[in-house]
Amino acid sequence: MEFFLTLENIIQTSDPQKKIQDCTNFYEAFTKGEVRMAPSCPPKIFQSPSYEAFCTIVAPAQVPRRSRLGTREGRGVLLHAIAHIEYSAIDLALDACYRYRSMPWEFYKDWLEVAVEECRHFAMIEELLRELGYKYGDFPVHKGLFDAAMASLDLVSRMAVVPRYLEANGLDANPKIIAKLSRFGDDFAKRIQEALEVILKEEIGHVAKGDRWFGWACTRAGIQDMEQEYFKQVERVYPQTLGSKRGLNIEARKQAGFSSKEIALLTKG
């Protein structure tokens, strides 16, 4: 089993259950030393996300709004949006392993661990979604995460934009959703809350891994001001980010490696 070719195939797999099983099996083979690294060609720049085969992709403004959380449809829309984020995150973690060659073994181990945890998150959320009578693909989605990743192909940019910006945004969003669900008090709302609390706890670790490898990539590239570089990379993909954030989960961000200066710059203005 060759590392990079296998990853390429898993990333492009459009069956969610097969992707999860293949990802889990691959991680187990990797940890047992049963995978060889012998790339035969450079990494692809993917033209479309794997979920294109079964999801209707629309502009972000056309995605159903996550409201009316006391209704079956409202909760379905919410769970579908979370499932989409987690499914996209599987491919993004795998792409980090696939795209960057000749990296330390710990880099590949870290991002394969993230991919496996994202698989578990997706399965957990989709199970709740199915209990409501829906499945992943039943609501329109946007491909913003995919586009951001494909716009961040060098290692410094990718570690800044995906784990330290996009995933870090989830650290802020999850507590707000949990708080909204707490108004209802029914068993199903509590189960969604519990799932989100698991995801929040583990996503701190994902962002922390991004922080570690962002620092490593900056050091390798001779970049001394990492905080300035972070905002430079994020602003390139998401203009006017500096000073635009409100309601940050400061404790979680600090646990994940954000400095007080970065948090202040994110929220000023």
LUMKOL-926224 format. One record per residue (C-alpha): x, y, z; residue in three letters. Coordinates in steps of 0.5 Angstrom, whole numbers, padded with zeros to 4 digits, always signed. Layout:
N
XYZALA ...
// end
This chain:
269
+0000+0000+0000MET +0003+0007-0002GLU +0002+0013+0002PHE +0000+0018-0003PHE -0003+0014-0008LEU -0008+0011-0003THR -0009+0018+0000LEU -0011+0021-0007GLU -0016+0015-0008ASN -0019+0016-0001ILE -0020+0024-0002ILE -0023+0023-0008GLN -0028+0017-0006THR -0035+0020-0006SER -0039+0015-0002ASP -0038+0017+0006PRO -0039+0010+0009GLN -0033+0008+0004LYS -0029+0014+0006LYS -0030+0013+0013ILE -0028+0006+0013GLN -0022+0007+0008ASP -0019+0012+0012CYS -0020+0008+0019THR -0016+0002+0016ASN -0011+0007+0013PHE -0009+0010+0019TYR -0009+0003+0022GLU -0004+0000+0017ALA +0000+0007+0018PHE +0001+0006+0025THR +0003-0001+0024LYS +0008+0001+0019GLY +0005-0003+0013GLU +0005+0003+0009VAL +0011+0005+0004ARG +0012+0012+0002MET +0014+0012-0006ALA +0010+0018-0009PRO +0010+0017-0017SER +0007+0024-0019CYS +0006+0031-0015PRO +0000+0032-0012PRO -0006+0034-0015LYS -0010+0040-0015ILE -0017+0038-0014PHE -0022+0041-0018GLN -0028+0039-0014SER -0030+0036-0007PRO -0031+0029-0006SER -0039+0031-0004TYR -0040+0034-0011GLU -0043+0027-0013ALA -0049+0027-0008PHE -0049+0034-0005CYS -0053+0040-0009THR -0047+0046-0008ILE -0050+0053-0008VAL -0047+0060-0006ALA -0046+0061+0001PRO -0052+0066+0001ALA -0057+0060-0001GLN -0055+0055+0004VAL -0061+0054+0009PRO -0061+0058+0015ARG -0060+0055+0022ARG -0066+0057+0025SER -0072+0054+0028ARG -0068+0049+0033LEU -0075+0047+0036GLY -0077+0044+0030THR -0075+0037+0026ARG -0073+0041+0020GLU -0069+0046+0023GLY -0065+0041+0027ARG -0064+0037+0021GLY -0061+0044+0017VAL -0057+0045+0023LEU -0054+0038+0024LEU -0053+0037+0016HIS -0049+0044+0016ALA -0045+0041+0022ILE -0044+0034+0018ALA -0042+0038+0012HIS -0037+0041+0016ILE -0034+0035+0019GLU -0034+0031+0012TYR -0030+0037+0009SER -0026+0036+0015ALA -0024+0029+0013ILE -0022+0031+0006ASP -0018+0037+0009LEU -0014+0033+0014ALA -0012+0028+0009LEU -0010+0033+0004ASP -0005+0036+0009ALA -0002+0029+0009CYS -0003+0028+0001TYR +0000+0035-0001ARG +0006+0036+0003TYR +0012+0031+0002ARG +0018+0029+0006SER +0015+0032+0012MET +0017+0029+0019PRO +0013+0022+0021TRP +0010+0026+0026GLU +0006+0031+0021PHE +0003+0025+0018TYR +0001+0022+0024LYS -0002+0028+0027ASP -0006+0029+0021TRP -0009+0022+0020LEU -0011+0022+0027GLU -0015+0029+0026VAL -0018+0025+0020ALA -0020+0019+0024VAL -0023+0024+0029GLU -0027+0028+0024GLU -0030+0021+0021CYS -0032+0020+0028ARG -0035+0026+0029HIS -0039+0026+0022PHE -0041+0019+0024ALA -0044+0021+0030MET -0048+0027+0027ILE -0050+0024+0021GLU -0053+0018+0026GLU -0057+0024+0029LEU -0059+0027+0023LEU -0062+0020+0020ARG -0066+0019+0027GLU -0070+0026+0024LEU -0071+0022+0017GLY -0065+0026+0014TYR -0059+0024+0011LYS -0052+0028+0009TYR -0054+0030+0002GLY -0061+0032+0003ASP -0060+0040+0004PHE -0056+0044-0001PRO -0049+0046+0002VAL -0043+0051+0000HIS -0036+0049-0002LYS -0033+0055+0002GLY -0028+0050+0006LEU -0026+0046-0001PHE -0024+0053-0004ASP -0020+0056+0002ALA -0016+0050+0002ALA -0015+0050-0006MET -0013+0057-0005ALA -0008+0055+0001SER -0003+0050-0003LEU +0003+0052+0001ASP +0005+0049+0008LEU +0005+0056+0011VAL -0002+0058+0008SER -0005+0052+0009ARG -0004+0051+0017MET -0006+0058+0018ALA -0012+0058+0014VAL -0015+0051+0015VAL -0014+0049+0022PRO -0012+0056+0025ARG -0017+0060+0022TYR -0023+0055+0019LEU -0023+0050+0025GLU -0021+0056+0030ALA -0028+0059+0028ASN -0031+0052+0030GLY -0029+0053+0037LEU -0033+0060+0037ASP -0039+0057+0034ALA -0040+0051+0038ASN -0041+0054+0045PRO -0046+0059+0042LYS -0050+0053+0038ILE -0050+0049+0045ILE -0053+0055+0049ALA -0059+0056+0044LYS -0060+0048+0044LEU -0061+0049+0052SER -0067+0053+0051ARG -0071+0047+0049PHE -0069+0042+0054GLY -0072+0036+0051ASP -0068+0029+0050ASP -0066+0030+0043PHE -0063+0037+0044ALA -0059+0035+0050LYS -0056+0029+0045ARG -0054+0034+0040ILE -0051+0039+0045GLN -0047+0033+0048GLU -0044+0031+0041ALA -0042+0038+0040LEU -0039+0038+0047GLU -0035+0032+0044VAL -0033+0036+0038ILE -0031+0042+0041LEU -0026+0039+0046LYS -0023+0035+0040GLU -0023+0041+0036GLU -0018+0044+0041ILE -0013+0039+0039GLY -0014+0040+0032HIS -0013+0047+0032VAL -0007+0046+0037ALA -0004+0041+0032LYS -0005+0047+0026GLY -0001+0052+0031ASP +0005+0047+0032ARG +0006+0046+0025TRP +0004+0053+0023PHE +0010+0055+0027GLY +0014+0049+0024TRP +0013+0051+0017ALA +0015+0059+0019CYS +0021+0057+0022THR +0023+0053+0016ARG +0021+0058+0011ALA +0025+0063+0016GLY +0019+0067+0018ILE +0020+0071+0024GLN +0014+0074+0026ASP +0009+0069+0026MET +0003+0073+0028GLU +0004+0078+0022GLN +0005+0072+0018GLU -0002+0069+0020TYR -0006+0075+0019PHE -0002+0076+0012LYS -0004+0069+0010GLN -0012+0069+0013VAL -0013+0076+0010GLU -0010+0074+0003ARG -0016+0069+0003VAL -0021+0072+0007TYR -0020+0080+0007PRO -0022+0084+0012GLN -0021+0079+0018THR -0017+0083+0022LEU -0021+0086+0027GLY -0028+0083+0025SER -0029+0078+0030LYS -0034+0078+0036ARG -0035+0073+0041GLY -0029+0069+0041LEU -0028+0063+0045ASN -0022+0066+0048ILE -0020+0060+0053GLU -0021+0055+0048ALA -0017+0059+0043ARG -0011+0060+0048LYS -0011+0052+0050GLN -0010+0051+0042ALA -0004+0056+0042GLY -0007+0063+0040PHE -0003+0068+0043SER -0006+0074+0047SER -0004+0079+0041LYS -0007+0075+0036GLU -0014+0075+0040ILE -0013+0082+0041ALA -0012+0083+0033LEU -0018+0079+0031LEU -0023+0083+0036THR -0020+0090+0035LYS -0024+0095+0031GLY 
// end
